[in-house]
Amino acid sequence: MSQAQQCATGFTPAAVTGRVTTLNISATKQVGQLCLTMTAADGSEVFDDCGALVGKITSQDLSTGASTLNHTAVFELTDSFQTYQDVAQITGVLETGPDGAPCAFSVVEHMTKFKWGTGIFNGATIDVVAQGSISFCPTKNLNTFQLSGQGCVRNRRR
């Protein structure tokens, strides 16, 4: 993480890592789990929890493989957030189905905007990249991503 990252007063800069596992419940909606770890520059843990995640595709361009999504994450206590206008790009075909049509893809997503947040995410900012795969294949309805990036999160009240 860059030491030059500037956060507003009352917020802590943090490196963001994590993982996502979701299932497709429709052509435009995914549900699953987000495990998120946020670490301050001095190595102290600012946040480490797993929560529920819902992803919703709001637009797609099938000719380019680009999509726009919103994600809602809810953790224990009062920590939750919704991202919006996340940009996902298919970067390759991983598998084809019995009919020969592509059904699994490598994907890179970029999340930079919170629509709202509660707890540590209230007023927070992010710049996170998710790299992974999505699969609509008949034998494997599973999406997995690794997260990396940075953000500014609200200081915890002591």
Secondary structure, DSSP 4 states (H G I P E B T S, - for coil): --TT----TTEEEEEEEEEEEEEESSSSEEEEEEEEEEE-TTS-EEEEEEEEEEEEEEEEETTTTEEEEEEEEE-STT-EEEEEEEEEEEEEEEEE-TTS-EEEEEEEEEE--EEEEEGGGTT-EEEEEEEEEEEEETTEE-EEEEEEEEEEEEPPP-
